[in-house]
């Protein structure tokens, strides 16, 4: 069955809502990218509404890091240390916004959404 972003068919009481139409394509939910830490950089283009395309990063080991002075450098990710969204994502080396990764420059907190924006950016953590 297709995953929808529409409301549930069940009421809070457990009864069923009676729908007047079926699911539409623009209401379908996308499959999460789950960007993994890997040496090969893999991207996928996903068509959005209006014919626009977005890049999803499926795997990468590169990150653009900003420091407190605003200087940015591109460096390599060594390991995923923590993820406040879900601790099980750390085991699988999956990067999401807010995750803390270990790089050659030190610990970095991700500020971008790699599964939706197509890039991995972060700020140094003290």
C-alpha positions as a printed Julia matrix, in Angstrom:
126×3 Matrix{Float64}:
   0.0    0.0     0.0
   1.24   3.5    -0.82
   2.47   5.67    2.06
   0.44   8.85    2.25
   0.97  12.19    4.02
  -2.78  12.51    4.45
  -4.58  11.94    7.77
  -5.22   8.44    9.08
  -8.35   6.52    8.12
  -9.03   5.84   11.81
 -10.66   8.28   14.22
  -9.35   8.7    17.77
 -12.31   6.63   18.95
 -11.3    3.78   16.63
 -14.02   4.32   14.06
 -13.39   4.88   10.36
 -13.6    8.13    8.43
 -15.61   7.71    5.23
 -13.49   9.09    2.4
 -14.97  10.75   -0.63
 -11.95  10.15   -2.85
  -8.82   8.03   -3.15
  -5.19   9.04   -2.53
  -3.61  11.42   -5.01
  -0.04  11.26   -6.29
   0.92  14.63   -4.78
  -0.06  13.33   -1.33
   2.28  10.32   -1.41
   5.2   10.31    1.01
   8.73   9.93   -0.28
  11.2    7.25    0.77
  13.78   8.62    3.26
  17.29   8.96    1.83
  19.14   7.87    5.0
  22.49   9.39    3.99
  25.23   6.95    4.98
  28.91   7.47    5.64
  30.73   5.84    2.72
  33.77   6.56    0.53
  31.69   6.66   -2.66
  29.54   9.74   -3.23
  26.11   8.66   -4.48
  23.31  11.09   -5.35
  19.79  10.66   -6.65
  17.6   13.23   -8.4
  13.97  13.24   -7.26
  11.22  15.0    -9.18
   9.16  17.39   -7.09
   6.0   19.31   -7.74
   6.02  21.61  -10.74
   8.71  19.54  -12.49
  11.48  20.78  -10.18
  14.28  18.37   -9.26
  16.03  17.96   -5.91
  19.28  16.16   -5.18
  19.3   13.55   -2.42
  22.68  12.37   -1.14
  22.6    8.64   -0.47
  26.23   8.26    0.67
  29.24  10.53    1.09
  32.33  11.08    3.23
  32.85  14.81    2.53
  31.55  17.8     4.5
  31.84  21.57    4.24
  32.74  22.9     7.69
  32.32  26.49    8.93
  34.15  27.8    11.98
  33.19  30.68   14.32
  34.94  33.27   12.12
  32.95  32.18    9.05
  35.82  30.45    7.2
  34.69  27.3     5.38
  36.78  24.25    4.49
  35.96  20.95    2.86
  37.12  17.93    4.84
  36.59  14.22    5.28
  34.13  12.61    7.73
  35.7    9.88    9.87
  32.78   8.68   12.0
  29.25   9.51   13.2
  29.46  10.15   16.95
  25.94  11.07   18.09
  22.48  11.76   16.74
  19.87  13.33   19.04
  17.04  12.37   16.65
  17.63   8.63   17.01
  20.55   6.88   18.76
  20.15   3.83   16.51
  21.19   5.93   13.47
  24.69   6.25   14.98
  25.22   2.5    14.81
  24.34   2.51   11.11
  26.45   5.66   10.37
  23.44   7.6     9.06
  23.66  11.4     8.94
  20.72  13.73    9.55
  20.46  17.38   10.54
  21.77  17.87   14.08
  24.01  14.8    14.04
  27.55  15.17   15.39
  30.3   13.73   13.19
  34.03  13.36   13.73
  36.26  14.97   11.09
  39.95  15.75   10.71
  39.21  19.27   12.02
  37.33  18.01   15.11
  33.69  17.44   16.05
  31.14  18.98   13.67
  27.35  19.38   14.05
  25.42  19.06   10.77
  23.36  22.12    9.86
  22.07  20.94    6.48
  19.56  18.22    5.65
  21.6   15.91    3.38
  18.65  13.73    2.42
  16.7   16.73    1.13
  19.17  19.5     0.23
  21.84  17.51   -1.58
  24.81  18.78    0.46
  26.45  18.13    3.81
  27.35  21.25    5.81
  28.2   21.74    9.46
  29.69  23.92   12.18
  32.55  23.1    14.52
  31.47  22.1    18.04
  33.56  23.27   20.96
